[in-house]
Amino acid sequence: MIIGIDGNEANVKKRVGISEYAYELLVQFASGKFSGKDTKFVVYLKDTPLPNLPAENDFFTYRVLKPGKLWTQWRLPLDLYFHRPRPDIFFSMTHYAPRFSPIPTVVAVMDVSYVRFPELFNPSDLYQLQNWTAYSVKKAKRVLTISNSSRDDIIKAYKKPAGKVITIYLGIKNIVSLEPRVYGMNQLQAKYHISDRYILFVGTLQPRKNISRLIEAFSKLEDKDLDLVVIGKKGWQYEEILAAPKKYGVEDKVKFLENIPDSELAIFYQHAICYVLPSLYEGFGLPVLEAMQHNCPVITSNISSLPEAGGDAALYVDPENVEDIAEKMRKLISDKTLREELIAKGKKQVQKFSWEKAAKETMEVLQDVANKS
């Protein structure tokens, strides 16, 4: 069996969200755990694979198709029609599948936040998400998603039969070893000019992450020795977020950091009083588990998929209630015993999720569709 994969999401320098999902699955598929003389992977790309993508081997190869313009619409379908041997199944690890294809397709859809909160997206991105996802889901033999919450949303939005939408939980990255030049929090304090007592947020700066309310809630805390450290790249409609510290009188206490290496990010998690993700909507909420992996207590929203990720190892808030967010932060700041309880529960929670398990379950779906087709 030949499994074709759209690997473009993984072929980027900075991987977050769906790009990390795509990369981690490719690592698993290239490992040899799920292949053999009867199973081979062909990963289709617009551009030459980056050096840190998995290396080719006898059962895992790349196929680069040029040009990249309208690649999913015509260049990829053209190759799937005329190049031999054809894949037996095609897996798109993004929302977008080839519009025309002679091969049965499985598509991964992380979430439908663009359906729930269209006002939070740029018009051009929204158009593509709404239209391209709709035809991809409609023609797909199976749709994979990353939480039961997202599964319910997909079924409702696209009227896809429930048996054809499958939840496969994400894994989490292994804890990275610290770079030799990084010895601990003292070095990062000096480098980034932050307090040794801080609350942490990690995620893309965009309205859905609800960072402006987090900053407002932070401004209500009585403990003025704290910093709020916000780590993440600028996404879209981030201007209000960057203006929020001044609006709420905490411009000297909120630190925006970008392009933090994983080794340093691990230290930020390990030394934070808590990690707060008050998101309005998440397909899964992977940073919740990453924080737990680094023994960081978690506060997160009580909606969408976040209770699935956090289990009983997090404190939950109403993300639209600033006072609730502030009160839960006060609670963790003052209650050392509660922090220790959440850390212990978090260690157990993260054991439920692995990329090997995610890849195994994905392979089972791909094989099932290929055999039935």
Secondary structure, 3 states (H helix, E strand, C coil): CEEEEECHHHCCCCCCCHHHHHHHHHHHHHCCCCCECCEEEEEEECCCCCCCCCCCECCEEEEECCCCCCHHHHHHHHHHHHCCCCCCEEEECCCCCCCCCCCCEEEECCCCHHHHCHHHCCHHHHHHHHHHHHHHHHHCCEEEECCHHHHHHHHHHHCCCHHHEEECCCCCCCCCCCCCCCCCHHHHHHHHCCCCCEEEEECCECHHHCHHHHHHHHHCCCCCCCEEEEECCECCCCHHHHHHHHHCCCCCCEEEECCCCHHHHHHHHHHCCEEEECCCCCCCCHHHHHHHHCCCCEEEECCCCHHHHHCCCEEEECCCCHHHHHHHHHHHHHCHHHHHHHHHHHHHHHCCCCHHHHHHHHHHHHHHHHHHC
